[in-house]
Amino acid sequence: MKLSGSPVEVRASGTTIWDHAGKAYLDFAGGYGVFTLGHSHPRVVAAVREQLERMSLSGKTMFDPLVGRLAKRLAEITPGDLAISFFANSGTEAVEGALKLARAATGRTKVVATQNAFHGKTLGALSVSGRDAYKAPFAPLLADVVHLPYGDSAVLASALADAAAFVVEPVQGEGGIVVPPLGYLSAARAACDASGALLIADEVQTGLGRCGMLFGCERDGIVPDVLTLAKGLSGGVVPIGAYVARRTVWEAAYGRAPLLHTSTFGGNPLACAAALAALDVLRDDDLVRSVHARGRRLLQGAHRIAAAYPEVVREARGLGLLVGVELRSEGYAGTIVPEMLKSGVTAAWTLNMQRMIRLEPPLIVTDAEIDTALAALRAAVEVARERLGDLNGANVTEHSRAST
């Protein structure tokens, strides 16, 4: 009943997962941002069950009112004049669609992205992602893609001069939970305005409350031209992705050719019902407001562990309930994550920086659950230190400060 040494999950509810042996695990991996409302939220499950009994899939020959309701809702809650939604089944599809939209709207081909970014693994999304190990087997990818240092405002203007788009994460997730300096997205907005490039905010992981605001781009108070969503959009019940664009951008690309980009399953009734219910819960339970305090508790606890074990932990950083603990070696991560699992807490590495442990619990997490996870992390770090010693061969005396 095990695969690659891992327990087999059989049931989940709220912040808890149960394995085949009946052991409970506190979920601090959170499906990499999927389970914003926890597992199997009853209001979302009820909405999907009701829709399943009414009509499970649309034949696409008639208009489905759920698509219209969800598009209207996203237009209401996304920043500024973002108004037109296209629905897909995943974050990578949303990014792929946004890239096509940018090329069609501007008539340009060049796309600018950031080093160590992650936007997905389909051909276009992979091209603007940053880790060569995922890209090399599929070369050549899209031509005319440029990667810039993340968080460096000085290089934006020249790189964007002839670009169709700049695609950027408000906080790099898989790149190692990297929070850019305040003003970085504002500088990107200004550079895009000056060059005519579109600003694509990839909010697949940062959107819908994860960072303590509804959308990560709101930290700098900017409005992108296109905003991508997925992961937590359905509350962790049904796969869904979307991008939301300014009306002028959409009309420039597809105003006279709406069939250039379509999806059979995108915006299906079950996904739309789940997303509408999830957005209701997010609003009714005021979950975004609670993220500030809970995120601060989690990050401060991670700081204390970093201070206590500087030979193992380089630093802790994050924003809201997207927190990372950077270790001094990948070898430590290979011990710490399994040890946390033994203690009944799930955690995960980030894809592009495997010495970074991601702590990304559901937004419904409690203070007591945060303390439980931090205790498991501390115990696992202690085991790693005792078992592996100092993998760097150096005496570490200085602690790094986390991003805020």
C-alpha positions in Angstrom: 0.0 0.0 0.0 2.9 2.4 -0.5 4.3 4.1 -3.6 8.0 5.2 -3.5 7.9 5.0 0.3 5.0 7.4 0.7 1.8 6.7 2.5 -1.3 6.3 0.4 -3.9 9.0 0.9 -7.5 7.8 1.1 -9.6 10.6 2.6 -9.2 14.3 3.4 -11.3 17.0 5.1 -10.4 20.5 6.2 -6.7 20.7 7.0 -6.4 16.9 7.5 -5.4 14.0 5.2 -5.8 10.4 6.3 -3.7 7.5 4.9 -4.7 3.9 4.2 -3.7 2.9 7.8 -5.9 5.6 9.3 -3.1 8.0 10.3 -4.0 11.7 10.2 -1.7 14.3 8.6 -1.9 18.1 9.0 -1.6 19.4 5.4 1.0 22.1 5.2 1.8 21.3 1.5 -1.7 22.3 0.6 -1.6 21.0 -2.9 1.0 23.7 -3.8 -1.7 26.3 -3.2 -4.8 24.3 -4.4 -6.5 23.8 -1.0 -7.2 27.4 -0.1 -10.4 26.3 1.7 -9.0 23.1 2.9 -10.1 19.7 1.6 -13.7 18.9 0.6 -15.2 22.2 1.8 -18.9 21.3 2.4 -20.3 24.3 0.6 -18.2 23.7 -2.5 -18.9 20.0 -2.5 -22.6 20.6 -2.2 -22.6 23.0 -5.1 -20.7 20.5 -7.3 -23.1 17.7 -6.2 -26.1 19.8 -7.0 -24.7 20.7 -10.4 -23.7 17.1 -11.2 -27.3 16.0 -10.7 -28.5 18.9 -12.9 -26.0 18.8 -15.8 -22.4 17.6 -15.5 -21.0 18.9 -18.7 -22.0 21.4 -21.3 -22.3 20.4 -25.0 -21.1 23.9 -25.9 -23.9 24.3 -28.4 -25.9 26.6 -26.1 -24.8 29.2 -23.6 -24.2 28.0 -20.0 -25.2 30.7 -17.5 -22.7 29.5 -15.0 -19.9 30.6 -17.3 -21.4 34.1 -17.5 -21.9 34.3 -13.7 -18.3 33.3 -13.0 -16.9 35.7 -15.6 -19.0 38.5 -14.1 -17.8 37.6 -10.6 -14.1 37.7 -11.7 -14.6 41.0 -13.4 -16.0 42.4 -10.1 -13.2 41.2 -7.9 -10.1 41.5 -10.1 -8.2 44.8 -10.1 -9.1 47.7 -12.2 -10.7 47.2 -15.6 -9.9 43.5 -16.0 -13.2 42.3 -17.6 -13.0 39.4 -20.0 -12.4 35.9 -18.8 -11.3 32.7 -20.6 -11.7 29.5 -18.7 -9.3 26.5 -18.9 -8.6 23.5 -16.7 -5.2 24.4 -15.1 -2.7 27.1 -14.4 -0.4 26.1 -17.3 -3.4 26.3 -19.7 -4.2 29.8 -18.4 -0.6 30.9 -18.9 -0.5 29.4 -22.4 -3.7 31.2 -23.3 -2.4 34.5 -21.9 0.8 34.2 -24.0 -1.2 33.6 -27.2 -3.5 36.5 -26.3 -0.4 38.8 -25.9 1.0 37.8 -29.2 -2.3 38.2 -31.1 -3.1 41.5 -29.4 0.3 43.2 -30.0 1.5 41.6 -33.2 4.8 41.0 -31.5 6.5 37.7 -30.7 9.1 38.4 -28.0 8.1 37.5 -24.5 10.1 38.5 -21.4 10.0 36.4 -18.2 12.2 36.1 -15.1 15.0 33.7 -14.2 14.0 30.8 -12.0 10.3 31.4 -12.7 7.7 28.7 -12.9 4.6 29.1 -15.2 3.8 25.5 -16.1 5.0 22.7 -18.3 3.1 23.0 -21.6 5.3 24.3 -24.5 4.7 28.0 -24.1 4.5 28.0 -20.4 7.6 26.0 -20.1 9.4 28.4 -22.5 8.9 31.2 -20.0 9.7 29.1 -17.0 13.2 29.2 -15.6 14.6 25.8 -14.8 16.7 24.2 -17.6 16.2 20.6 -16.2 12.5 20.7 -17.2 13.2 22.3 -20.6 16.2 20.6 -22.1 14.4 17.3 -23.2 11.9 19.4 -25.2 14.2 21.8 -27.0 13.8 23.8 -29.1 11.0 25.6 -27.2 9.5 29.0 -28.2 12.0 31.3 -29.8 12.3 35.0 -28.8 12.0 34.5 -25.0 14.2 36.5 -22.7 14.7 35.9 -19.0 15.6 38.7 -16.6 16.8 38.7 -13.0 13.7 38.6 -10.8 13.1 41.7 -8.7 15.6 43.9 -10.7 13.7 46.9 -11.9 16.7 48.5 -13.7 16.7 45.9 -16.6 13.0 46.1 -17.4 12.8 49.1 -19.8 15.4 48.0 -22.3 14.3 44.4 -22.4 10.6 45.3 -22.9 11.2 47.8 -25.7 9.9 45.4 -28.5 8.2 42.8 -26.4 4.7 41.4 -26.6 4.5 40.8 -22.9 6.2 40.6 -19.6 5.0 37.6 -17.6 5.8 37.6 -13.9 4.8 36.1 -10.6 4.0 38.6 -7.8 5.9 36.3 -5.5 8.0 33.5 -7.1 6.7 30.2 -5.8 8.6 27.3 -7.2 11.6 29.6 -7.6 12.0 29.5 -3.8 9.3 31.8 -2.3 11.0 35.0 -3.4 9.3 38.2 -2.4 10.4 41.1 -4.7 11.2 44.5 -3.4 8.2 46.8 -3.1 7.9 48.8 -6.3 9.1 46.1 -8.6 5.6 45.5 -10.1 5.0 49.2 -10.3 8.3 49.5 -12.3 7.1 46.7 -14.5 3.8 48.4 -15.1 5.6 51.6 -16.1 8.0 49.8 -18.4 5.1 48.0 -20.1 3.2 51.2 -20.6 6.2 52.9 -22.2 6.9 50.0 -24.6 3.4 48.8 -25.4 4.1 45.4 -24.0 1.4 43.7 -22.0 1.9 42.9 -18.3 0.8 39.4 -17.4 0.5 38.7 -13.7 0.7 35.0 -13.0 -1.5 34.7 -9.9 -2.0 31.0 -10.2 -0.3 30.5 -6.8 -0.5 34.0 -5.2 -4.1 34.8 -6.1 -7.3 34.6 -4.1 -5.9 35.5 -0.6 -2.7 33.4 -0.4 -0.5 36.4 0.2 -2.8 38.3 2.6 -4.5 40.3 -0.2 -7.0 39.1 -2.8 -4.3 39.3 -5.5 -0.6 39.5 -5.1 -0.3 42.4 -7.6 -2.3 44.5 -5.2 0.8 44.8 -3.0 2.1 47.4 -5.4 -1.3 48.7 -6.3 -1.0 47.9 -10.0 -3.5 46.6 -12.6 -2.0 44.1 -15.1 -3.3 43.7 -18.6 -3.9 40.0 -18.0 -4.2 38.0 -14.8 -4.0 34.2 -14.6 -5.7 32.1 -12.0 -6.1 28.4 -11.1 -5.2 26.2 -8.1 -7.4 27.7 -5.4 -10.1 29.1 -7.7 -12.4 26.1 -7.1 -11.5 25.8 -3.4 -9.6 22.6 -4.1 -12.5 20.6 -5.4 -12.5 20.6 -9.2 -9.7 21.6 -11.6 -10.1 25.0 -13.2 -7.9 27.7 -14.7 -8.7 31.2 -16.1 -7.1 34.3 -17.4 -8.8 37.7 -17.1 -7.9 40.5 -19.5 -8.7 44.1 -20.3 -11.5 44.4 -22.8 -9.3 46.4 -25.2 -6.6 43.6 -25.1 -9.2 40.9 -25.8 -10.8 42.7 -28.6 -7.5 43.5 -30.3 -6.7 39.8 -30.2 -10.0 38.0 -30.7 -12.6 40.6 -31.4 -13.2 39.4 -34.9 -12.0 35.8 -34.5 -13.3 34.4 -31.2 -12.6 30.8 -32.3 -8.9 31.2 -32.4 -8.5 30.0 -28.9 -11.1 27.6 -27.4 -11.4 24.7 -24.9 -13.8 21.8 -24.8 -13.7 21.3 -21.1 -12.7 24.8 -20.0 -15.4 26.5 -18.0 -17.4 23.3 -17.6 -20.4 23.5 -15.3 -18.9 21.5 -12.4 -15.8 23.7 -12.4 -17.8 26.9 -12.6 -20.2 25.8 -9.8 -17.2 25.0 -7.6 -15.5 28.3 -8.3 -18.6 30.3 -7.6 -19.2 28.5 -4.3 -15.5 28.9 -3.4 -15.5 32.6 -4.0 -18.6 32.9 -1.8 -16.8 31.1 1.0 -13.7 33.3 0.6 -15.9 36.4 0.9 -18.4 35.2 3.6 -15.8 33.8 5.9 -13.5 36.9 5.4 -10.6 34.5 5.0 -8.2 37.0 3.4 -8.3 39.2 6.5 -7.2 36.3 8.7 -4.2 35.5 6.4 -2.2 38.4 7.8 -2.2 37.3 11.4 -1.8 33.6 10.6 1.0 34.2 8.1 2.8 36.4 10.6 2.6 33.6 13.2 3.9 31.0 10.7 6.8 33.2 9.5 7.9 34.3 12.9 7.9 30.7 14.1 10.1 29.8 11.1 12.4 32.7 11.9 12.9 31.3 15.4 13.8 27.9 14.0 16.3 29.5 11.6 17.9 31.4 14.4 18.2 28.2 16.5 19.7 26.1 13.8 21.8 28.4 11.6 24.0 25.6 10.4 21.0 23.9 8.8 18.6 26.8 7.9 19.8 29.7 5.8 16.7 31.8 6.2 12.9 31.9 6.3 10.9 34.2 4.1 7.4 34.6 2.6 4.3 36.6 2.3 1.0 35.7 4.0 0.5 31.9 4.1 3.1 31.3 1.4 6.2 30.7 3.5 9.5 29.1 2.7 12.4 27.8 4.8 15.6 27.8 2.8 18.1 25.2 3.9 21.9 25.3 3.4 21.9 22.1 1.5 19.4 19.9 -0.5 20.7 17.1 1.7 18.9 18.5 4.7 15.6 18.8 2.8 15.8 15.1 2.0 15.7 14.4 5.7 13.4 17.1 7.0 10.4 16.6 4.7 10.2 12.8 5.4 10.7 13.4 9.1 7.8 15.9 9.2 5.7 13.4 7.4 6.5 10.8 10.2 5.3 13.4 12.7 2.0 13.8 10.8 2.7 17.0 8.9 3.0 17.3 5.2 5.4 19.8 3.6 7.1 19.9 0.2 10.1 21.2 -1.7 9.8 24.0 -4.3 10.3 22.7 -7.9 13.1 25.1 -8.9 14.9 25.2 -5.5 14.9 21.9 -3.8 16.7 23.1 -0.7 13.6 25.3 0.0 10.8 23.8 2.1 7.4 25.2 1.3 4.8 25.8 4.0 1.5 26.5 2.3 -1.4 25.5 4.5 -5.1 26.1 3.7 -6.3 29.6 4.5 -8.6 28.1 7.2 -5.6 26.9 9.2 -5.7 27.7 13.0 -3.1 29.1 15.3 -2.9 25.7 17.1 -2.3 23.9 13.8 0.4 26.4 12.9 2.1 25.7 16.2 1.8 21.9 15.6 3.5 22.3 12.2 6.3 24.5 13.5 7.0 21.9 16.3 7.2 19.2 13.6 9.6 21.3 11.5 11.8 22.1 14.5 12.0 18.4 15.5 12.8 17.5 11.9 15.6 20.1 11.7 17.0 18.8 14.9 17.1 15.2 13.4 18.7 16.5 10.2 21.4 18.3 12.2 22.1 15.2 14.4 22.1 12.8 11.4 23.9 14.9 8.8 26.0 17.4 10.8 27.2 20.5 9.0 27.0 19.7 5.3 28.6 23.0 4.4 31.8 22.4 6.4 31.6 25.9 7.8 30.6 27.5 11.1 27.6 29.7 10.4 27.4 32.7 12.7 25.2 35.1 10.8 21.4 34.8 10.3 19.6 36.1 7.3 16.5 38.2 7.6 13.3 37.1 5.8 11.5 39.1 3.2 8.4 41.0 4.4 
